[in-house]
Amino acid sequence: MSNSSSITQFLLLAFTHTRELQLLHFWLFLGIYLAALLGNGLIITAIACDHHLHTPMYFFLLNLSLLDLGSISTTVPKSMVNSLWNTKTISYSDCAAQVFLYLFWIGGEYFLLTVMAYDRYVAICKPLHYGTLLGSRACVHMAAAAWGSGFLHALLHTASTFSIPLCQGNTINQFFCELPQILKLSCSDSYLTELGLTMFSAFFVLGCFVFIVVSYVQIFRAVLRIPSEQGRHKAFSTCLPHLAVVSLFLSTALFAGLKPRSISSLSLDLVVTFLYSVVPPVANPLLYSMRNKDLKEAIRKAIPRTFFSNRKVLIMLQI
């Protein structure tokens, strides 16, 4: 294929060509996807229905769950369909949409994690000013800025990538349309524009990373000055879920982007991409609810509420 204008579809990488293993992959991904839907859905329902959780920390957590649902819904269902029907194709427009949506969700999540670090910094280091600095209007503006940054990030990269001539075929060595894999199909020097845009984005990503690190240095210094052990434990417990989510998000994404080419292989690339694209949306609800008594109690209340509301809908449909 000489250029991108002649490409009507891409070929995604299959996990396996054995039919039995394809069906196993479908059921495995279906279980993972349902777990992500259940975990994030319960968190969203619990926070929305429990007025005790209408605070900045839980407001940002609700937005994080929405972004997690969006990111896993962009990649996993298409891979499941391909395994179920024994196909590998994805149309050019669907691939472009998948790239845009995934970059939108993942970019918004990273910027939101930065905002959540600021929330923890103000709560622990400046508790007397918490209501002033993180009022309802300020929280909405910061969340909107995170979503808007994700949208701008996705729009720029998608427009830049799909304006590049593609001369290296149409086979994407990944189970979804991953941006680095598409750039490998570009002509020799045509990716320089996207490379410059990537470096520009990396500057802001690095800035967010430095902000998160500095925030937690200040948080740990403030916590260590708390005289009582119970007070230190309570302060740490409010930060550990966010710190665990940030560590999982950054460690998998950085390893995917910075791993040496000498150890790169199709199997390793699949595993690494699975770790940074599929695992976080499933693990984040567990990390946030594991040590949070208020959230666990709200989830317990949300489960019967969700069950009975769904039951009422089914009864109405039967009638």
For each residue, the residues with C-beta under 8 A, 3 or more apart:
1: 6 7 166 167 169 170
2: 6 167
3: 6 7 165 166 167 187
4: 7 162 164 165 166
5:
6: 1 2 3
7: 1 3 4 10 92 166 170
8: 91 92
9: 89 90 91 92 95 170
10: 7 89 90 91 92 95 170 171 172 177
11: 88 89 90 170 171 172
12: 78 79 82 88 89 90 172 174 175 176 177
13: 88 171 172 173 174 175 266 270
14: 17 22 82 83 88 175
15: 21 22 25 79 83 175 270
16: 21 22 25
17: 14 22
18: 21 22
19: 22 23 86
20: 23 24
21: 15 16 18 24 25
22: 14 15 16 17 18 19 25 26 83 84 86
23: 19 20 26 27 83 84
24: 20 21 27 28
25: 15 16 21 22 28 29 79 83
26: 22 23 29 30 80 83 84
27: 23 24 30 31
28: 24 25 31 32
29: 25 26 32 33 76 79 80 83
30: 26 27 33 34 80
31: 27 28 34 35
32: 28 29 35 36 76 278 282
33: 29 30 36 37 72 73 76 77 80
34: 30 31 37 38
35: 31 32 38 39 282
36: 32 33 39 40 68 69 72 281 282 285
37: 33 34 40 41 69
38: 34 35 41 42
39: 35 36 42 43 282 284 285 286 289
40: 36 37 43 44 65 66 68 69 281 284 285
41: 37 38 44 45 65 69 306
42: 38 39 45 46 285 299 302 303 306
43: 39 40 46 47 61 62 65 285 288 289 295 299
44: 40 41 47 48 62 65 66
45: 41 42 48 49 302 305 306
46: 42 43 49 50 53 295 298 299 301 302
47: 43 44 50 53 54 58 59 61 62 295 298
48: 44 45 62
49: 45 46 298 301 302 305
50: 46 47 53 54 298 301 302
51: 54
52: 294 298
53: 46 47 50 58 294 295 298
54: 47 50 51 58 59
55: 58 59
56: 59 60 119 130 134 139
57: 60 61 116 119 120 123 238
58: 47 53 54 55 61 62 295
59: 47 54 55 56 62 63 139 143
60: 56 57 63 64 112 115 116 119 139 142 143
61: 43 47 57 58 64 65 116 288
62: 43 44 47 48 58 59 65 66
63: 59 60 66 67 112 143 146 147
64: 60 61 67 68 109 112 113 116 245 284
65: 40 41 43 44 61 62 68 69 284 285
66: 40 44 62 63 69 70
67: 63 64 70 71 105 106 108 109 112 150
68: 36 40 64 65 71 72 105 109 280 281 284 285
69: 36 37 40 41 65 66 72 73 281
70: 66 67 73 74 101 104 105
71: 67 68 74 75 102 105 106 109 277 281
72: 33 36 68 69 75 76 277 278 281 282
73: 33 69 70 76 77
74: 70 71 98 101 102 105 176
75: 71 72 78 79 98 102 175 176 277 278
76: 29 32 33 72 73 79 80 278
77: 33 73 80 81
78: 12 75 81 82 90 94 98 176
79: 12 15 25 29 75 76 82 83 175 176
80: 26 29 30 33 76 77 83 84
81: 77 78 84 85 87
82: 12 14 78 79 85 86 87 88 89 90 175
83: 14 15 22 23 25 26 29 79 80 86
84: 22 23 26 80 81
85: 81 82
86: 19 22 82 83
87: 81 82
88: 11 12 13 14 82
89: 9 10 11 12 82
90: 9 10 11 12 78 82 94 95 98 177
91: 8 9 10 94 95
92: 7 8 9 10 95 96
93: 96 97
94: 78 90 91 97 98
95: 9 10 90 91 92 98 99 172 177 182
96: 92 93 99 100 158 162 177
97: 93 94 100 101
98: 74 75 78 90 94 95 101 102 176 177
99: 95 96 102 103 154 157 158 161 162 177 178 179 182
100: 96 97 103 104 154 155 158
101: 70 74 97 98 104 105 154
102: 71 74 75 98 99 105 106 154 176 177 277
103: 99 100 106 107 150 153 154 157 158 179
104: 70 100 101 107 108 150 151 153 154
105: 67 68 70 71 74 101 102 108 109 150
106: 67 71 102 103 109 110 150 277
107: 103 104 110 111 149 150 151 153 154
108: 67 104 105 111 112 146 147 149 150 151
109: 64 67 68 71 105 106 112 113 150 249
110: 106 107 113 114 150 205 208 249
111: 107 108 114 115 145 146 149 150 208
112: 60 63 64 67 108 109 115 116 143 146 147
113: 64 109 110 116 117 208 212 242 245 246 249
114: 110 111 117 118 146 208 211 212
115: 60 111 112 118 119 142 143 145 146
116: 57 60 61 64 112 113 119 120 242
117: 113 114 120 121 211 212 215 216 242 246
118: 114 115 121 122 142 211 215
119: 56 57 60 115 116 122 123 134
120: 57 116 117 123 124 215 216 219 238 239 242
121: 117 118 124 125 126 215 216 218 219
122: 118 119 125 126 127 129 130 133 134
123: 57 119 120 127 130 134 238
124: 120 121 127 219 222 223 235 238 239
125: 121 122 218 219 222
126: 121 122 129 130 133
127: 122 123 124 130
128:
129: 122 126 132 133
130: 56 122 123 126 127 133 134
131: 134 135
132: 129 135
133: 122 126 129 130 138
134: 56 119 122 123 130 131 138 139
135: 131 132 138 139
136: 139 140
137: 140 141
138: 133 134 135 141 142
139: 56 59 60 134 135 136 142 143
140: 136 137 143 144
141: 137 138 144 145
142: 60 115 118 138 139 145 146
143: 59 60 63 112 115 139 140 146 147
144: 140 141 147 148
145: 111 115 141 142 148 149
146: 63 108 111 112 114 115 142 143 149 150
147: 63 108 112 143 144 150 151
148: 144 145 151 152
149: 107 108 111 145 146 152 153
150: 67 103 104 105 106 107 108 109 110 111 146 147 153 154
151: 104 107 108 147 148 154 155
152: 148 149 155 156
153: 103 104 107 149 150 156 157 201
154: 99 100 101 102 103 104 107 150 151 157 158
155: 100 151 152 158 159
156: 152 153 159 160 197 201
157: 99 103 153 154 160 161 179 194 197 198 201
158: 96 99 100 103 154 155 161 162
159: 155 156 162 163
160: 156 157 163 164 193 194 197
161: 99 157 158 164 179 182 183 194
162: 4 96 99 158 159
163: 159 160
164: 4 160 161 183 186 187 190 191 193 194
165: 3 4 186 187 190
166: 1 3 4 7 169 170 182 185 186 187
167: 1 2 3 185 186 187 188
168: 184 185 186 187
169: 1 166 185
170: 1 7 9 10 11 166 185
171: 10 11 13 185
172: 10 11 12 13 95 177 178 181 182 185
173: 13 181 184 266 269
174: 12 13 177 178 181 269 270 273
175: 12 13 14 15 75 79 82 270 273 274
176: 12 74 75 78 79 98 102 277
177: 10 12 90 95 96 98 99 102 172 174 181 182
178: 99 172 174 181 182 273
179: 99 103 157 161 182 183
180: 183 184 257
181: 172 173 174 177 178 184 185
182: 95 99 161 166 172 177 178 179 185 186
183: 161 164 179 180 186 191 194
184: 168 173 180 181
185: 166 167 168 169 170 171 172 181 182
186: 164 165 166 167 168 182 183 190 191 194
187: 3 164 165 166 167 168 190 191
188: 167
189: 192
190: 164 165 186 187 193
191: 164 183 186 187 194 195
192: 189 195 196
193: 160 164 190 196 197
194: 157 160 161 164 183 186 191 197 198
195: 191 192 198 199
196: 192 193 199 200
197: 156 157 160 193 194 200 201
198: 157 194 195 201 202
199: 195 196 202 203
200: 196 197 203 204
201: 153 156 157 197 198 204 205
202: 198 199 205 206
203: 199 200 206 207
204: 200 201 207 208
205: 110 201 202 208 209
206: 202 203 209 210
207: 203 204 210 211
208: 110 111 113 114 204 205 211 212
209: 205 206 212 213 250
210: 206 207 213 214
211: 114 117 118 207 208 214 215
212: 113 114 117 208 209 215 216 246
213: 209 210 216 217
214: 210 211 217 218
215: 117 118 120 121 211 212 218 219
216: 117 120 121 212 213 219 220 239 243
217: 213 214 220 221
218: 121 125 214 215 221 222
219: 120 121 124 125 215 216 222 223 235 239
220: 216 217 223 224
221: 217 218 224 225
222: 124 125 218 219 225 226 235
223: 124 219 220 226 232 235 236 239
224: 220 221 232
225: 221 222
226: 222 223 231 232 235
227: 231
228: 231 232
229: 232 233
230: 233 234
231: 226 227 228 234 235
232: 223 224 226 228 229 235 236
233: 229 230 236 237
234: 230 231 237 238
235: 124 219 222 223 226 231 232 238 239
236: 223 232 233 239 240
237: 233 234 240 291 292
238: 57 120 123 124 234 235 241
239: 120 124 216 219 223 235 236 242 243
240: 236 237 243 244 291
241: 238 244 245 287 288 290 291 292
242: 113 116 117 120 239 245 246
243: 216 239 240 246 247
244: 240 241 247 248 287
245: 64 113 241 242 248 249 280 283 284 287 288
246: 113 117 212 242 243 249 250
247: 243 244 250 251
248: 244 245 251 252 279 280 283 284 287
249: 109 110 113 245 246 252 253 276 280
250: 209 246 247 253 254
251: 247 248 254 255
252: 248 249 255 256 272 275 276 279 280
253: 249 250 256 257 276
254: 250 251 257 258
255: 251 252 258 259 272 275 276
256: 252 253 259 272 273 275 276
257: 180 253 254
258: 254 255
259: 255 256 263 264 268 272
260: 263 264
261: 264
262:
263: 259 260 268
264: 259 260 261 268 269
265: 268 269
266: 13 173 269 270
267: 270 271
268: 259 263 264 265 271 272
269: 173 174 264 265 266 272 273
270: 13 15 174 175 266 267 273 274
271: 267 268 274 275
272: 252 255 256 259 268 269 275 276
273: 174 175 178 256 269 270 276 277
274: 175 270 271 277 278 279
275: 252 255 256 271 272 278 279
276: 249 252 253 255 256 272 273 279 280
277: 71 72 75 102 106 176 273 274 280
278: 32 72 75 76 274 275 281 282
279: 248 252 274 275 276 282 283
280: 68 245 248 249 252 276 277 283 284
281: 36 40 68 69 71 72 278 284
282: 32 35 36 39 72 278 279 285 286
283: 245 248 279 280 286 287
284: 39 40 64 65 68 245 248 280 281 287 288
285: 36 39 40 42 43 65 68 282 288 289
286: 39 282 283 289 290
287: 241 244 245 248 283 284 290
288: 43 61 241 245 284 285 292 295
289: 39 43 285 286 292 295 296 299
290: 241 286 287
291: 237 240 241
292: 237 241 288 289 295 296
293: 296 297
294: 52 53 297 298
295: 43 46 47 53 58 288 289 292 298 299
296: 289 292 293 299 300
297: 293 294 300 301
298: 46 47 49 50 52 53 294 295 301 302
299: 42 43 46 289 295 296 302 303
300: 296 297 303
301: 46 49 50 297 298 304 305
302: 42 45 46 49 50 298 299 305 306
303: 42 299 300 306 307
304: 301 307 308
305: 45 49 301 302 308 309
306: 41 42 45 302 303 309 310
307: 303 304 310 311
308: 304 305 311 312
309: 305 306 312 313
310: 306 307 313 314
311: 307 308 314 315
312: 308 309 315 316
313: 309 310 316 317
314: 310 311 317 318
315: 311 312 318 319
316: 312 313 319
317: 313 314
318: 314 315
319: 315 316
